[in-house]
Amino acid sequence: MPIRAALPLCDGSLHEGRYSLPGDRTRTLRRLPESGGTDVMIKHLQELLSIESVANHGENGTPYGVGPAKALEYMLTLCEQLGFRTKNADGRYGYAEIGEGKEIIGVLGHLDVVPAGSGWDYPPFAGTVDNGRLYGRGALDDKGPMLISVYAAHDLAREYAEKGKTMNKRIRLIFGQTEENGDWYDMDAYVAEEEKVSYGFTPDGDFPAIYCEKGILVMDWVLPQNGSGLRSGEGGVAPNVVPDSCSVVTEDGAAYETTGKTGHGSAPWNGVNAITAMMKLLAEKNIPVAKAYMALMGEDVYGEALGIACASAASGRLSVNAGMLRVENDTVRFTVDIRYPEDQNVDALVETIRRAVAVYGFEIPPVHPMRPVYLDKKGAVMQQLLKAYRDETGDLSEPLAIGGGTYARAMDHIIAFGPNFPGEENREHQGNEYITLNNMERLRRIYREALRNLLELA
């Protein structure tokens, strides 16, 4: 397909043009242009955040929606202008790479975001800067860290070029489009069609680094609407978000609303689940489906009532988040996000849950679990990433285990590495998501040195 002319991004102008889905762009600049300082990086992130890139099941010729397609085109165009070779795989995924050689250092991240939800004091898709913070959905998860990684890779490549040195490995930044909705068709397509990444990181976790990620099991509990006690109902925006609102109409026409506190679905104890609050209210009114929910789930987030409570020394306790409620198409559907320890048999978990919910008439459609991650803390790649972080911060903390799910489980030898610093507020999947301007600069340095260390890894 023809190479599309670069858009005028480097002056900070917003790309509002029509999206397109070109294939390979093979243009490589003989001399790498300057990327600009923090002020230019901030402008580019503001422009990227202004694109509402919530993934769906496709529209207007795009695989995951117009928003993700625009975000991908924006990022690839910026990378082209900085001298990267780029590819857009028909909107399913894209990448930008720089350097030469057979080995590929991968930086995996995503440009899709969860819905804005509530609790914002700033427009969620504007990139407002206030008091040293840049606010917007995706500022920290994961548009901001991926854009910063682009700058870090460019800084390193330009440094090599100015010294007359050749980068003997390729740095490839891989942009996913459907991470937040949990299906990961983007990474499946990349793995099936592209060269294998040698090793690398995903800037979508915590510092100092992540060595263990729980498995992820998202499932629907489906009950016939007839006899449920509900005429209509809706709660939550995504399985991996603690719902902060829920509304229902019961069979007798009574309407109810509940509110909660949003949070990341991998840590439901940090939020207040509005669906659970609704079911507790309705159970007191003898609504059948609510009584069933309270028996199976209640206010417990550890799977005790379901009979699946467990824990491991590495990753801690299993967690359960009822992320969505939908009453439609003659069914009541709860979408539940379960994060299970790395040492558990997921098939056994599913069977236990299936038996428990069947007692109350629920059925569970086929599920597609996402495998846990368990990496060697002393591995060579891990040590090079830790060195970059420790040299910048002086923090000698050991790698962590998390309940969140990252692209580290999409490919071998990928480690979740930042962007969240220990002890700092993290508002991913919540209102007022932000990244500090100071941390943008710190991340740029850490990721540049991490890439340098991986380039020099024998």
C-alpha positions as CSV (number, residue, x, y, z in Angstrom):
1,M,0.0,0.0,0.0
2,P,1.3,3.5,-0.6
3,I,3.1,5.5,2.0
4,R,1.0,8.3,3.4
5,A,2.6,11.7,3.8
6,A,3.4,12.5,7.4
7,L,1.0,14.8,9.2
8,P,2.3,18.0,10.9
9,L,2.5,16.8,14.4
10,C,5.8,18.2,15.7
11,D,4.4,21.7,16.0
12,G,1.9,20.4,18.6
13,S,-1.0,20.6,16.2
14,L,-3.9,18.1,16.8
15,H,-4.4,15.5,14.1
16,E,-8.2,15.6,13.5
17,G,-8.1,14.3,9.9
18,R,-9.7,11.1,8.7
19,Y,-8.2,7.8,9.8
20,S,-6.7,5.4,7.3
21,L,-5.2,1.9,7.6
22,P,-2.0,1.8,5.5
23,G,0.4,-1.1,5.6
24,D,4.2,-0.9,5.7
25,R,5.7,2.5,5.7
26,T,9.3,1.9,4.7
27,R,10.6,5.5,4.7
28,T,13.7,5.8,6.8
29,L,15.4,9.2,7.4
30,R,19.1,9.4,6.7
31,R,19.5,11.7,9.7
32,L,17.3,11.4,12.7
33,P,15.4,14.6,13.5
34,E,15.4,16.1,16.9
35,S,12.4,14.9,19.0
36,G,12.2,17.9,21.2
37,G,12.2,18.4,24.9
38,T,9.6,17.7,27.6
39,D,7.3,20.5,26.3
40,V,6.9,18.9,22.9
41,M,6.5,15.4,24.5
42,I,3.7,16.9,26.6
43,K,2.0,18.4,23.6
44,H,2.1,15.1,21.7
45,L,0.6,13.2,24.7
46,Q,-2.1,15.8,25.0
47,E,-3.0,15.2,21.4
48,L,-3.0,11.5,21.8
49,L,-5.1,11.6,24.9
50,S,-7.7,13.7,23.1
51,I,-8.5,10.7,21.0
52,E,-11.2,8.6,22.7
53,S,-9.9,5.2,21.9
54,V,-12.2,2.8,23.7
55,A,-12.1,-0.4,21.8
56,N,-15.3,-2.1,20.5
57,H,-16.0,-4.9,18.0
58,G,-15.4,-2.7,14.9
59,E,-17.1,0.1,13.0
60,N,-16.6,2.0,9.7
61,G,-14.1,-0.5,8.4
62,T,-12.0,-0.7,11.5
63,P,-11.4,-3.8,13.5
64,Y,-11.8,-2.2,17.0
65,G,-13.5,1.1,16.4
66,V,-12.6,4.5,15.0
67,G,-11.0,5.8,18.2
68,P,-8.3,3.1,18.4
69,A,-7.7,3.4,14.7
70,K,-7.1,7.1,15.0
71,A,-4.8,6.6,18.0
72,L,-2.7,4.1,16.1
73,E,-2.4,6.3,13.1
74,Y,-1.4,9.3,15.3
75,M,1.3,7.3,17.0
76,L,2.7,5.7,13.8
77,T,2.8,9.1,12.1
78,L,4.7,10.6,15.0
79,C,7.2,7.7,14.9
80,E,7.6,8.2,11.1
81,Q,8.5,11.8,11.7
82,L,11.1,10.7,14.2
83,G,12.7,8.4,11.7
84,F,11.3,5.0,12.7
85,R,10.2,2.4,10.2
86,T,6.5,1.7,10.8
87,K,3.8,-0.8,10.0
88,N,0.0,-0.6,10.4
89,A,-1.5,-4.1,10.2
90,D,-4.9,-3.0,9.0
91,G,-5.7,-1.5,12.3
92,R,-5.3,-4.7,14.3
93,Y,-1.9,-3.7,15.7
94,G,1.0,-1.5,14.6
95,Y,4.7,-1.1,15.3
96,A,7.6,1.3,14.9
97,E,11.2,0.1,14.9
98,I,14.6,1.5,14.7
99,G,18.1,-0.1,14.5
100,E,19.5,-3.1,12.6
101,G,20.2,-6.7,13.3
102,K,18.3,-10.0,13.8
103,E,17.5,-9.6,17.4
104,I,14.4,-7.5,18.3
105,I,14.0,-5.7,21.6
106,G,10.2,-5.4,22.1
107,V,8.4,-2.6,23.9
108,L,4.8,-3.7,24.1
109,G,1.9,-1.4,25.1
110,H,-1.6,-0.5,24.2
111,L,-3.4,2.6,22.9
112,D,-6.9,1.6,23.8
113,V,-8.4,2.8,27.1
114,V,-11.2,1.9,29.4
115,P,-14.3,4.2,29.3
116,A,-14.0,7.5,31.1
117,G,-16.5,6.7,33.8
118,S,-17.3,9.2,36.5
119,G,-15.3,11.1,39.1
120,W,-13.5,13.6,36.9
121,D,-12.6,17.2,37.7
122,Y,-11.0,17.6,34.3
123,P,-12.2,16.6,30.8
124,P,-11.1,12.9,30.4
125,F,-10.1,13.4,26.8
126,A,-8.4,16.7,26.8
127,G,-5.0,16.3,28.4
128,T,-5.3,19.1,30.8
129,V,-2.1,20.2,32.6
130,D,-2.6,21.5,36.2
131,N,-0.3,21.8,39.1
132,G,2.4,19.6,37.5
133,R,0.1,16.9,36.4
134,L,-1.3,15.9,33.0
135,Y,-4.8,14.5,33.3
136,G,-6.6,12.2,30.9
137,R,-7.8,8.7,30.3
138,G,-4.7,6.8,29.2
139,A,-2.2,9.2,30.7
140,L,-0.8,6.4,32.8
141,D,-2.5,3.4,31.3
142,D,-1.0,3.1,28.7
143,K,-0.7,5.9,26.1
144,G,1.6,8.0,28.2
145,P,4.2,5.3,28.9
146,M,4.2,4.2,25.3
147,L,4.7,7.7,23.9
148,I,7.5,8.2,26.4
149,S,9.0,4.9,25.3
150,V,9.0,6.2,21.7
151,Y,11.0,9.3,22.9
152,A,13.4,7.1,24.9
153,A,14.1,4.9,21.9
154,H,14.6,7.9,19.7
155,D,16.9,9.5,22.2
156,L,19.1,6.4,22.3
157,A,19.1,6.0,18.5
158,R,20.1,9.6,18.0
159,E,22.9,9.3,20.6
160,Y,24.2,6.2,18.7
161,A,24.0,8.0,15.4
162,E,25.8,11.1,16.7
163,K,28.7,8.9,17.9
164,G,28.8,7.1,14.6
165,K,27.8,3.8,16.2
166,T,25.3,1.3,14.9
167,M,22.5,-0.2,16.9
168,N,23.1,-3.9,16.2
169,K,19.6,-4.9,17.5
170,R,16.2,-3.5,16.5
171,I,14.0,-1.7,19.0
172,R,10.4,-2.4,18.1
173,L,7.6,-0.6,19.8
174,I,4.4,-2.7,19.4
175,F,1.1,-0.9,19.8
176,G,-1.8,-3.0,20.8
177,Q,-5.4,-2.0,20.2
178,T,-7.6,-4.2,22.4
179,E,-5.9,-4.8,25.7
180,E,-8.5,-3.4,28.0
181,N,-11.4,-5.4,26.8
182,G,-9.4,-8.6,27.6
183,D,-9.6,-10.4,24.2
184,W,-6.1,-9.5,23.0
185,Y,-6.8,-10.3,19.4
186,D,-4.2,-7.7,18.6
187,M,-1.3,-9.6,20.2
188,D,-2.7,-12.9,18.9
189,A,-2.5,-11.5,15.4
190,Y,1.0,-10.0,15.9
191,V,2.4,-13.3,17.2
192,A,0.9,-15.2,14.3
193,E,2.2,-12.9,11.6
194,E,5.4,-11.2,12.7
195,E,9.0,-11.9,13.7
196,K,9.5,-13.2,17.2
197,V,10.6,-10.6,19.7
198,S,13.8,-11.7,21.5
199,Y,13.0,-10.0,24.8
200,G,11.9,-6.7,26.2
201,F,9.4,-5.0,28.5
202,T,5.9,-3.5,28.7
203,P,5.5,-0.2,30.4
204,D,2.2,-1.1,31.9
205,G,2.9,-2.3,35.4
206,D,4.9,-1.2,38.5
207,F,8.5,-0.4,39.4
208,P,10.9,-1.8,40.2
209,A,9.6,-4.6,37.9
210,I,7.0,-7.4,37.9
211,Y,8.1,-11.0,38.1
212,C,4.7,-12.6,38.7
213,E,1.2,-11.8,37.4
214,K,-1.9,-13.7,38.5
215,G,-4.0,-15.5,35.9
216,I,-7.1,-13.8,34.6
217,L,-10.5,-15.5,34.2
218,V,-13.3,-13.4,32.9
219,M,-16.7,-15.1,32.7
220,D,-20.4,-14.4,32.3
221,W,-23.0,-15.7,34.6
222,V,-26.2,-15.8,32.6
223,L,-29.7,-16.3,34.0
224,P,-33.1,-16.2,32.2
225,Q,-34.8,-12.9,32.8
226,N,-38.1,-14.5,33.4
227,G,-38.4,-15.1,37.2
228,S,-35.3,-13.0,38.0
229,G,-37.3,-10.2,39.5
230,L,-35.8,-7.6,37.1
231,R,-37.3,-5.8,34.2
232,S,-34.2,-3.9,33.2
233,G,-30.8,-3.1,34.6
234,E,-27.3,-1.9,33.9
235,G,-24.1,-1.5,35.9
236,G,-20.4,-1.0,35.2
237,V,-18.4,-0.2,32.1
238,A,-15.9,-3.1,31.9
239,P,-15.1,-6.3,33.6
240,N,-11.7,-5.0,34.9
241,V,-13.2,-1.9,36.6
242,V,-15.0,-1.8,39.9
243,P,-18.4,-0.4,39.0
244,D,-19.3,3.0,40.5
245,S,-23.0,3.0,39.4
246,C,-25.9,0.6,38.9
247,S,-29.5,1.1,38.0
248,V,-32.4,-1.4,37.8
249,V,-36.1,-1.6,37.4
250,T,-37.8,-4.5,39.1
251,E,-40.7,-6.4,37.7
252,D,-43.2,-4.4,39.7
253,G,-41.8,-1.2,38.1
254,A,-39.8,0.2,41.0
255,A,-36.6,1.9,40.0
256,Y,-33.4,1.9,42.0
257,E,-30.0,3.4,41.7
258,T,-26.8,2.8,43.6
259,T,-23.4,4.4,43.5
260,G,-19.9,3.2,44.5
261,K,-16.3,4.0,44.1
262,T,-14.4,2.9,41.0
263,G,-11.1,1.2,40.9
264,H,-9.0,-1.4,39.1
265,G,-10.7,-4.8,38.9
266,S,-7.5,-6.6,39.9
267,A,-7.8,-5.0,43.4
268,P,-11.5,-4.8,44.1
269,W,-10.9,-4.1,47.8
270,N,-9.8,-0.6,46.8
271,G,-13.2,0.2,45.4
272,V,-16.9,0.1,46.4
273,N,-18.9,-2.1,44.0
274,A,-22.2,-0.5,43.0
275,I,-23.6,-3.8,41.6
276,T,-23.0,-5.5,44.9
277,A,-24.7,-2.6,46.7
278,M,-27.7,-2.9,44.4
279,M,-27.9,-6.7,44.9
280,K,-27.7,-6.2,48.7
281,L,-30.5,-3.7,48.5
282,L,-32.7,-5.9,46.3
283,A,-32.1,-9.0,48.3
284,E,-33.7,-7.3,51.3
285,K,-36.7,-6.9,49.0
286,N,-36.7,-10.6,48.1
287,I,-35.7,-10.1,44.5
288,P,-34.7,-13.6,43.4
289,V,-31.6,-12.8,41.3
290,A,-30.3,-10.5,44.0
291,K,-30.7,-13.2,46.7
292,A,-28.7,-15.6,44.4
293,Y,-26.0,-13.0,43.9
294,M,-25.6,-12.4,47.6
295,A,-25.4,-16.1,48.2
296,L,-22.7,-16.6,45.6
297,M,-20.7,-13.4,45.9
298,G,-22.1,-11.0,48.5
299,E,-19.6,-8.4,49.7
300,D,-16.7,-10.9,49.6
301,V,-14.0,-10.2,47.0
302,Y,-11.9,-13.4,47.7
303,G,-14.2,-16.1,46.4
304,E,-15.1,-17.6,49.8
305,A,-18.7,-18.2,49.0
306,L,-17.9,-19.7,45.6
307,G,-15.5,-22.2,47.2
308,I,-12.5,-20.9,45.2
309,A,-10.7,-18.9,47.9
310,C,-6.9,-19.6,47.7
311,A,-3.6,-17.8,47.8
312,S,0.1,-18.3,47.0
313,A,3.2,-17.0,48.6
314,A,4.2,-15.1,45.5
315,S,1.0,-13.4,44.3
316,G,-1.3,-13.5,47.3
317,R,-5.1,-14.1,47.4
318,L,-7.5,-14.9,44.6
319,S,-9.8,-11.9,43.9
320,V,-13.3,-11.6,42.4
321,N,-14.8,-8.4,40.8
322,A,-18.4,-8.3,39.5
323,G,-17.6,-5.7,36.8
324,M,-20.8,-5.5,34.8
325,L,-24.5,-6.2,35.0
326,R,-26.7,-6.2,31.9
327,V,-30.4,-7.1,31.7
328,E,-31.2,-7.5,28.0
329,N,-32.2,-10.0,25.4
330,D,-34.3,-11.9,28.0
331,T,-31.3,-12.6,30.2
332,V,-29.6,-11.3,33.3
333,R,-25.9,-11.3,32.8
334,F,-23.2,-10.6,35.4
335,T,-19.6,-10.3,34.0
336,V,-17.1,-11.4,36.6
337,D,-13.3,-10.8,36.6
338,I,-11.3,-13.3,38.6
339,R,-7.6,-13.0,39.3
340,Y,-6.1,-16.3,40.4
341,P,-2.7,-17.2,41.9
342,E,-0.1,-18.6,39.5
343,D,0.0,-22.0,41.1
344,Q,-3.8,-22.8,40.6
345,N,-5.4,-25.1,38.0
346,V,-7.7,-22.9,36.2
347,D,-9.9,-25.7,34.8
348,A,-10.6,-26.8,38.3
349,L,-11.5,-23.3,39.3
350,V,-13.9,-23.0,36.4
351,E,-15.6,-26.3,37.2
352,T,-16.0,-25.3,40.9
353,I,-17.6,-22.0,39.9
354,R,-19.8,-23.7,37.3
355,R,-21.2,-26.1,39.9
356,A,-21.8,-23.3,42.4
357,V,-23.7,-21.0,40.1
358,A,-25.7,-23.8,38.6
359,V,-27.5,-24.3,41.9
360,Y,-29.1,-20.9,41.3
361,G,-29.9,-21.4,37.6
362,F,-26.9,-19.6,36.1
363,E,-25.1,-20.8,33.1
364,I,-21.5,-19.9,32.1
365,P,-20.6,-19.7,28.4
366,P,-17.2,-20.9,27.3
367,V,-14.3,-19.0,28.9
368,H,-10.8,-18.2,27.7
369,P,-8.4,-17.8,30.7
370,M,-5.2,-15.8,30.4
371,R,-2.2,-17.6,31.7
372,P,-0.3,-16.3,34.7
373,V,3.3,-15.0,34.4
374,Y,6.1,-16.3,36.6
375,L,9.6,-15.1,35.8
376,D,13.1,-15.5,37.2
377,K,14.0,-12.6,39.4
378,K,17.7,-13.2,38.7
379,G,17.3,-13.5,34.9
380,A,19.5,-11.4,32.6
381,V,16.8,-9.3,31.2
382,M,15.3,-8.6,34.6
383,Q,18.6,-7.6,36.0
384,Q,19.2,-5.1,33.1
385,L,15.9,-3.5,33.7
386,L,16.4,-3.3,37.4
387,K,19.8,-1.7,36.8
388,A,18.2,1.1,34.8
389,Y,15.6,1.7,37.5
390,R,18.0,1.6,40.4
391,D,20.6,3.8,38.7
392,E,17.9,6.5,38.3
393,T,16.1,6.2,41.7
394,G,18.5,4.5,44.1
395,D,15.7,2.2,45.1
396,L,17.0,-1.4,45.6
397,S,13.6,-3.0,46.1
398,E,13.0,-6.5,44.7
399,P,10.6,-7.3,41.8
400,L,6.9,-7.5,42.6
401,A,3.9,-9.8,42.0
402,I,0.6,-8.2,40.9
403,G,-3.0,-9.0,40.1
404,G,-3.1,-6.9,37.0
405,G,-2.7,-8.3,33.6
406,T,-0.1,-7.0,31.1
407,Y,1.2,-7.9,27.6
408,A,4.0,-9.7,29.5
409,R,1.9,-12.8,29.1
410,A,1.4,-12.3,25.4
411,M,5.0,-13.2,24.4
412,D,8.0,-14.9,26.1
413,H,10.7,-12.9,27.8
414,I,8.6,-9.7,28.3
415,I,8.6,-8.1,31.7
416,A,6.2,-5.5,33.0
417,F,8.4,-2.6,33.9
418,G,6.9,0.6,35.3
419,P,5.4,3.2,34.9
420,N,4.1,3.3,38.5
421,F,6.6,4.3,41.1
422,P,6.4,2.8,44.6
423,G,4.3,4.8,47.1
424,E,2.8,7.1,44.5
425,E,-0.9,7.5,43.8
426,N,-2.2,5.4,40.9
427,R,-5.5,6.4,39.4
428,E,-5.7,4.0,36.5
429,H,-9.3,3.0,35.6
430,Q,-10.5,5.8,37.9
431,G,-11.5,9.4,37.5
432,N,-8.8,12.0,37.3
433,E,-6.2,9.6,35.9
434,Y,-2.9,11.5,35.6
435,I,0.8,11.3,35.1
436,T,3.1,13.9,36.6
437,L,5.3,16.0,34.4
438,N,8.3,15.1,36.6
439,N,7.6,11.4,36.1
440,M,7.4,11.8,32.4
441,E,11.0,13.0,32.4
442,R,12.1,10.3,34.8
443,L,10.4,7.6,32.7
444,R,12.1,8.9,29.6
445,R,15.5,8.5,31.3
446,I,14.8,5.1,32.8
447,Y,13.4,3.6,29.6
448,R,16.3,5.0,27.6
449,E,18.8,3.4,29.9
450,A,16.8,0.2,30.0
451,L,16.9,0.0,26.2
452,R,20.6,0.8,26.2
453,N,21.2,-2.1,28.7
454,L,19.3,-4.5,26.5
455,L,21.1,-3.4,23.4
456,E,24.4,-4.2,25.1
457,L,23.2,-7.5,26.5
458,A,25.2,-10.3,25.0
